Amino acid sequence: MADFLRQRRESLSPLDVGLPPGKRRRTPGLRREEVAALAGVGLSWYTWLEQGRDINVSTAFLDNVSRVLKLDETERRHLFLLAHHRPPAIHGRAWCALPALVRRLIDDLALRPAYVLNLRWDVIGWNAAAERLFGFEARDPLERNMLWMLFADNSLSGRILEWNIQAPQVLASFRRDYAQAPDDEDMIELVETIEQRSPAFRDLWRRHDVHGRCQGRRSFHLEGIGAVTFDHSTFIVDEEKHLRLVAYASLPDEPSSERFECMLVSEALNTHRATLSASAPPA
């Protein structure tokens, strides 16, 4: 930690932090007293921190030092690990851009419905199998939110078997994400809007129940197929941006699962043929 802080301090010039350059500087970069003053911390405490002494410093102390030394998020995390032996809390916000590699990953899961959620539970990407199961494309983009779809519009929840059992688990899972950004206006607006729309949501939300991560099995009634049961789980694809991939896999060796997967294969072939036909040169 001593080497890390000293290197970052010496890499900055007074001009970088709005100080006059001065005439006599025996060492490069900022002085310790300048860092302490700009961070609003005691010189002795900052000196001891930079010397790597065994002292207890607050999160606010480390954040102030990170700000003055112009540490990026990765460097800030590194400082917290060195000083506190644990990473800092990541500031929650709803990221809306889907990384290209994640796009390729979910498209490769041809027989597995998969979609990507941000912190607010907006669905920012999905594959063809998930489209067949959830019908994202027909929705207004503002309502392409999994919490909205499950509680404010019964076209999805009405197809989920044993929804009364599933709903408390889903909402408890969302509550953990909400706790990471309790002052975010978009998150607050989402909850308030669904409360007005769904008495069931309002009742569950005000219970403040907390459960484990929402995963396990979920059954859907699909037109022309019947009940199809899926194992489902959530995987973190970008922790700092709070992006998670939700994947469903229909149960093996079940007739309804086979019918669902055959339907996906057939639709994929039809789409491929249509694409080839559209791109073919005229005869």
Disulfide bonds with the S-S distance in Angstrom:
none
